[in-house]
Amino acid sequence: MAGGQPFSIENLRQVHAFCKKNGIRVILDATRMVENAYFNKIREKGYQDKSIAEILREICSLSDGCTMSGKKDLLVNIGGFLALQEHEREVFEEARNMVVIYEGLHTYGGLAGRDMEAMSRGIEEAVNLDHIRARVGQIEYVGEKLLSIGVPIVQPIGGHAIFLDAKQFLPQLKQIEFPAQTLAAELYLDSGIRAMERGIVSAGRNKQTGDHYYPKLELVRLTFPRRVYTQAHCDVTAESVEAVYETRKAVKGLKLVYEPKYLRFFQARFERLR
Ligand SMILES: Cc1ncc(COP(=O)(O)O)c(C=O)c1O
């Protein structure tokens, strides 16, 4: 639930009440929830005086459990977890038993002890307000720079990434010429900055007909790692997007030359159209 635009706690409260009434579990994808909690704090009425940890606790209380990829908010290289509420003890026992088959012994779940230690520290550091404010501030900084020169991006600016609107950026390209993938490639050629396509490549194909899905949006996600970039990196990122924007009219699209069977956006290969 926390993967795209942030949700309000009021909205989650309603979802949770509806699901409870209808016997449906609410399992949160808590992967980027710290940033969500930050937006709840600064935007949602009644949360200004609460700490990030308190808001997260409230979000979790409106769920039956969560999955967590520690590589994002929790500041670690590897690891994650599944957490369940006390009333889900049966599911917990089943999941804990499955860990032994698929990951490693239930006491370490396939992780090294040092990685678990790092993640437990990450949990503490991730809820520090200054840290979150600085992180979200970097994204705002680049976003505002891009807006000031007219680059089309999704607004409001998010907490983990800037999304370039490739349909508006490269209006001369048909969707089958992969506008967002093209833009990501142009950016890489200009500066070595790696971005992520979120458009027709990511949408994949209809299993029955084999046709591409044609999503409404063609976006390029510029995701910011935590505690990695300096102000100068942020400037280089904005300058590179600007450089591509200045030459956008001459940009040609791509054709797909290799398509893997699963999750094609990770490994597909393209050639530039002439
Ligand atoms: C919201 C969200 N959930 C889950 C994942 C997947 O995490 P992992 O790479 O650890 O499988 C991601 C990855 O970007 C994500 O953004």
The ligand as an SDF file (V2000), in Angstrom:
LIG
                    3D

 16 16  0  0  0  0  0  0  0  0999 V2000
    6.9520   -0.6240   -1.8380 C   0  0  0  0  0  0  0  0  0  0  0  0
    7.9160   -1.7450   -2.1760 C   0  0  0  0  0  0  0  0  0  0  0  0
    7.6750   -2.9880   -1.7120 N   0  0  0  0  0  0  0  0  0  0  0  0
    8.5070   -4.0200   -2.0020 C   0  0  0  0  0  0  0  0  0  0  0  0
    9.6250   -3.8540   -2.7900 C   0  0  0  0  0  0  0  0  0  0  0  0
   10.4890   -5.0540   -3.1210 C   0  0  0  0  0  0  0  0  0  0  0  0
   11.5420   -5.2020   -2.2740 O   0  0  0  0  0  0  0  0  0  0  0  0
   12.6740   -6.3390   -2.4890 P   0  0  0  0  0  0  0  0  0  0  0  0
   13.6000   -5.8120   -3.5420 O   0  0  0  0  0  0  0  0  0  0  0  0
   13.3760   -6.4630   -1.1630 O   0  0  0  0  0  0  0  0  0  0  0  0
   11.9770   -7.5860   -2.9010 O   0  0  0  0  0  0  0  0  0  0  0  0
    9.9070   -2.5850   -3.3040 C   0  0  0  0  0  0  0  0  0  0  0  0
   11.0770   -2.3780   -4.1590 C   0  0  0  0  0  0  0  0  0  0  0  0
   11.3550   -1.3130   -4.6740 O   0  0  0  0  0  0  0  0  0  0  0  0
    9.0280   -1.5030   -2.9860 C   0  0  0  0  0  0  0  0  0  0  0  0
    9.2530   -0.2620   -3.4470 O   0  0  0  0  0  0  0  0  0  0  0  0
  1  2  1  0
  2  3  1  0
  2 15  2  0
  3  4  2  0
  4  5  1  0
  5  6  1  0
  5 12  2  0
  6  7  1  0
  7  8  1  0
  8  9  2  0
  8 10  1  0
  8 11  1  0
 12 13  1  0
 12 15  1  0
 13 14  2  0
 15 16  1  0
M  END
$$$$
